[in-house]
Amino acid sequence: MGKLGQIAPRPAVFLDRDGVLNEAVVRDGKPYPPADADSLVIPPDTLPLLRELKEAGYWLICVTNQPDVARGTRTLTNVLAMCARVSASLPLDATRVCLHDGADRCPCRKPQPGMLLEAAAEFSISLAQSFMVGDRASDVGAGRAAGTRTIFIDRGYREPPPDPPADFVRGSLAEAVALILSLTERTP
């Protein structure tokens, strides 16, 4: 506990959903969310990897842009069902969803840091000790803007990489988690 009964800030790992927590659907080299909760695939190693992060003391927060609702190509019910499936399957502490399109200029739509900043305030998160893990430039941008360290999972999509680049580049969630754990300060 900190001063006046406040909880001491704790680090978090912010994780993008599609392409990080669950498999993205890749068409013509571009990633898309699955069609619905029934077609959503969570790789089998995701649960044990997230458990390792929890055991190391991290909050786990999913932050996901889902602009298809604003674009009218998906329903809110569809998007929320997918988020519920991910949350029920994995030890996440929270899920933040931005339903806006880029033209809406929403402060929570990645690369803006709104979702990370809201979670940091709610959970007393130390952003400087936290990580943003994502597979797109917008994820890295949000992490940078919020003041976290950034890990870009390079899936080889046909889209520009983060510019400026992420603090770290890895090829999978397993490699990202191994890196985070190697950088975690261990206390006796």
C-alpha positions as CSV (number, residue, x, y, z in Angstrom):
1,M,0.0,0.0,0.0
2,G,1.2,3.5,-0.8
3,K,0.4,6.8,0.9
4,L,-3.1,7.3,2.3
5,G,-4.1,3.7,1.7
6,Q,-3.6,3.8,-2.1
7,I,-2.5,0.7,-3.8
8,A,1.0,0.8,-5.1
9,P,1.1,0.8,-9.0
10,R,1.6,-2.6,-10.6
11,P,2.7,-3.3,-14.2
12,A,0.5,-4.6,-16.9
13,V,0.8,-6.4,-20.2
14,F,-1.6,-4.8,-22.7
15,L,-2.5,-7.3,-25.4
16,D,-4.1,-6.8,-28.8
17,R,-6.8,-9.4,-29.5
18,D,-6.8,-10.4,-33.2
19,G,-3.4,-11.7,-34.1
20,V,-2.1,-11.8,-30.5
21,L,-4.6,-13.5,-28.2
22,N,-6.5,-15.3,-31.0
23,E,-5.6,-16.0,-34.6
24,A,-6.3,-13.3,-37.1
25,V,-7.9,-14.2,-40.5
26,V,-5.3,-13.2,-43.1
27,R,-6.5,-12.4,-46.6
28,D,-4.2,-11.0,-49.2
29,G,-1.6,-10.4,-46.5
30,K,-3.8,-8.3,-44.3
31,P,-5.2,-9.4,-40.9
32,Y,-8.9,-9.4,-40.1
33,P,-11.0,-10.5,-37.1
34,P,-12.7,-13.9,-37.2
35,A,-16.3,-13.9,-38.5
36,D,-17.8,-14.8,-35.2
37,A,-17.2,-16.3,-31.8
38,D,-17.6,-19.9,-33.1
39,S,-14.8,-19.4,-35.7
40,L,-12.5,-17.6,-33.2
41,V,-9.3,-19.7,-32.6
42,I,-7.2,-19.3,-29.5
43,P,-3.8,-21.0,-29.9
44,P,-3.3,-23.7,-27.3
45,D,-0.2,-22.1,-25.9
46,T,-1.9,-18.7,-25.1
47,L,-3.5,-19.8,-21.8
48,P,-0.3,-21.1,-20.2
49,L,1.7,-18.1,-21.5
50,L,-0.8,-15.7,-19.9
51,R,-0.7,-17.7,-16.7
52,E,3.1,-17.2,-16.6
53,L,2.6,-13.4,-16.9
54,K,-0.1,-13.5,-14.1
55,E,2.3,-15.4,-11.8
56,A,4.9,-12.8,-12.5
57,G,2.5,-10.1,-11.1
58,Y,1.2,-8.5,-14.3
59,W,-2.3,-7.2,-14.9
60,L,-3.5,-8.6,-18.2
61,I,-5.6,-6.1,-20.3
62,C,-6.9,-6.8,-23.8
63,V,-7.1,-3.6,-25.9
64,T,-8.8,-4.0,-29.3
65,N,-9.9,-1.8,-32.1
66,Q,-13.2,-3.2,-33.6
67,P,-14.2,-0.6,-36.3
68,D,-16.4,-3.0,-38.2
69,V,-19.3,-2.0,-35.9
70,A,-18.9,1.7,-36.9
71,R,-18.6,0.6,-40.6
72,G,-21.8,-1.5,-40.3
73,T,-20.1,-4.8,-41.4
74,R,-20.5,-6.4,-37.9
75,T,-22.9,-6.1,-35.1
76,L,-22.1,-5.0,-31.6
77,T,-23.5,-8.4,-30.4
78,N,-21.0,-10.2,-32.7
79,V,-18.0,-8.3,-31.4
80,L,-19.0,-8.6,-27.8
81,A,-19.5,-12.3,-28.1
82,M,-16.0,-12.7,-29.5
83,C,-14.6,-10.6,-26.6
84,A,-16.6,-12.7,-24.1
85,R,-15.2,-15.9,-25.5
86,V,-11.6,-14.6,-25.3
87,S,-12.3,-13.4,-21.7
88,A,-13.9,-16.7,-20.6
89,S,-10.9,-18.6,-22.1
90,L,-8.0,-16.6,-20.8
91,P,-7.0,-15.0,-17.4
92,L,-7.6,-11.4,-18.5
93,D,-8.3,-8.7,-15.9
94,A,-10.1,-6.5,-18.3
95,T,-11.0,-6.0,-22.0
96,R,-11.2,-2.6,-23.6
97,V,-12.9,-2.2,-27.0
98,C,-12.9,0.7,-29.3
99,L,-15.8,0.4,-31.8
100,H,-14.9,3.6,-33.8
101,D,-13.5,3.9,-37.3
102,G,-10.4,6.0,-37.9
103,A,-12.4,8.9,-39.3
104,D,-14.2,9.2,-35.9
105,R,-10.9,10.4,-34.3
106,C,-11.7,8.7,-31.1
107,P,-9.1,9.1,-28.3
108,C,-9.4,5.4,-27.4
109,R,-8.8,4.0,-31.0
110,K,-5.2,2.8,-31.3
111,P,-2.7,4.3,-32.1
112,Q,-4.2,6.8,-29.6
113,P,-3.6,5.7,-26.0
114,G,-7.1,6.1,-24.5
115,M,-7.8,2.5,-23.7
116,L,-4.4,2.0,-22.0
117,L,-4.7,5.2,-20.0
118,E,-8.3,4.3,-18.8
119,A,-7.1,0.9,-17.7
120,A,-4.1,2.4,-16.0
121,A,-6.3,4.7,-14.0
122,E,-8.7,2.0,-13.0
123,F,-6.1,-0.6,-12.0
124,S,-3.4,1.7,-10.7
125,I,-1.0,0.5,-13.4
126,S,2.6,1.7,-13.7
127,L,2.8,2.4,-17.4
128,A,6.6,2.8,-17.4
129,Q,6.9,-0.8,-16.2
130,S,4.3,-2.1,-18.5
131,F,4.3,-3.6,-22.1
132,M,2.0,-3.3,-25.1
133,V,2.1,-6.4,-27.3
134,G,0.6,-6.2,-30.7
135,D,0.9,-7.3,-34.3
136,R,0.2,-3.9,-36.0
137,A,1.7,-0.5,-36.1
138,S,-1.3,1.0,-34.3
139,D,-0.7,-1.2,-31.3
140,V,2.9,0.0,-31.0
141,G,1.8,3.6,-31.5
142,A,-0.7,3.3,-28.6
143,G,1.9,1.7,-26.3
144,R,4.4,4.5,-27.2
145,A,1.8,7.2,-26.6
146,A,0.9,5.7,-23.2
147,G,4.5,5.4,-22.1
148,T,4.8,1.6,-22.1
149,R,7.5,-0.5,-23.6
150,T,6.4,-2.0,-26.9
151,I,6.7,-5.4,-28.5
152,F,5.7,-5.9,-32.1
153,I,4.8,-9.5,-33.1
154,D,5.9,-9.6,-36.7
155,R,3.4,-11.8,-38.5
156,G,4.6,-10.8,-42.0
157,Y,1.5,-8.8,-42.9
158,R,1.5,-6.8,-46.1
159,E,1.3,-3.5,-44.3
160,P,3.9,-0.9,-43.1
161,P,5.7,-1.9,-39.9
162,P,5.6,0.4,-36.9
163,D,7.4,3.8,-37.5
164,P,9.1,4.6,-35.2
165,P,9.8,0.9,-34.6
166,A,8.8,-1.0,-31.5
167,D,11.2,-1.4,-28.6
168,F,11.3,-5.1,-29.4
169,V,10.3,-7.3,-32.3
170,R,9.4,-10.9,-31.8
171,G,7.8,-13.6,-34.0
172,S,5.2,-15.0,-31.6
173,L,3.4,-14.5,-28.3
174,A,5.6,-17.1,-26.8
175,E,8.7,-15.1,-27.7
176,A,7.1,-11.9,-26.4
177,V,6.3,-13.5,-23.1
178,A,9.8,-15.0,-22.7
179,L,11.2,-11.5,-23.3
180,I,8.9,-9.8,-20.8
181,L,9.7,-12.4,-18.2
182,S,13.4,-12.0,-18.8
183,L,13.1,-8.2,-18.3
184,T,10.9,-8.6,-15.2
185,E,12.6,-7.6,-12.0
186,R,12.5,-10.5,-9.6
187,T,12.1,-9.8,-5.9
188,P,13.2,-12.4,-3.3
